[in-house]
Amino acid sequence: MFKIMRKILFLSFLALMGYASISFVFSRIVHAAEQECGTYAPFATTLYAPPYDLLSGTSLLHIVCDGADKKIEVGSNDSNTIVYEHGWQYISGAWQPITFSGASRLGGDQSLPWFVGKATAPLSQVQSGANYVVAFTCSSTTGSWRCGCVDGACTKHLWQLQIFTFDTGGTDGGTGGDCSGGSGPIRGKDRVLPSGCVGEPYTYIITDCEGFGLGLGDDGTIAGTVFKNTPGLKMTGPTGRRRTLQGTPTEAGTFKLNIVGRQGTSSCGGQPTMTVSP
């Protein structure tokens, strides 16, 4: 198994070195204490895998900001997830290595380059505007390891990309202000969407469902949970195989959205929370 993983990493490394300058669209996240400041990018390339598990929708690569300190967190608390001990950050036109640390090595073997569950590393160099970080994870949910997947078949094994930025007090090269939205998976009850602002256009591209039949359910109380979809937003598309939560928020507050999954695919949809500022 580990020989296969080493081969996968070698091939992924070649791809990483060969495609160092790629443009992505991303949304700005306001800098605040102990705040996740990573954001998902709409992937218009097959050179990288997304920073989340395509089967479960679990986010696997986070950037956490705390004042001037920033760190990368990779993996999850699930023991069926492992993290390769090295990653890369794109700095000044070149990929620089990152070394992660974690609580335990795979199988307790200190010679293996894999951490079980979650691994972290400080980010000592962060530039204004877009920052690029890649890591490599594997998950075992069906008795076999799935590593760096780009689709459900998982026939490709690529580095997983996260793009992040931070507030510099002005424009930082994003696609708008900190109210413009973003993209990423929608599955799960506790997912938090990027914040919006009243009167400012908002777009969130849903990346983990095909989208046909995906839509906003009714407001109200369902199984003890009170839902109120964000006023002014609606589901649009599909564009290709994805749909988009889009519009201009008309009311400030924190909302619990009722996103109904595609018929026959109960894993699609979710109950994310979204905050809209006045």
Secondary structure as UniProt FT lines:
FT   HELIX           2..18
FT   TURN            33..34
FT   STRAND          35..36
FT   STRAND          38..39
FT   TURN            54..56
FT   STRAND          61..66
FT   TURN            67..68
FT   STRAND          69..75
FT   TURN            79..80
FT   STRAND          81..84
FT   STRAND          86..91
FT   TURN            92..93
FT   STRAND          94..99
FT   STRAND          101..102
FT   HELIX           106..108
FT   TURN            110..111
FT   STRAND          114..116
FT   STRAND          118..122
FT   STRAND          131..135
FT   STRAND          137..140
FT   STRAND          145..147
FT   TURN            152..153
FT   STRAND          160..164
FT   TURN            178..179
FT   STRAND          181..184
FT   STRAND          196..197
FT   TURN            198..199
FT   STRAND          202..206
FT   TURN            212..213
FT   STRAND          215..216
FT   STRAND          220..222
FT   TURN            223..224
FT   STRAND          225..227
FT   TURN            231..232
FT   STRAND          233..239
FT   TURN            240..241
FT   STRAND          242..247
FT   STRAND          253..256
FT   STRAND          259..260
FT   TURN            263..264
FT   TURN            266..267
FT   STRAND          273..277
//
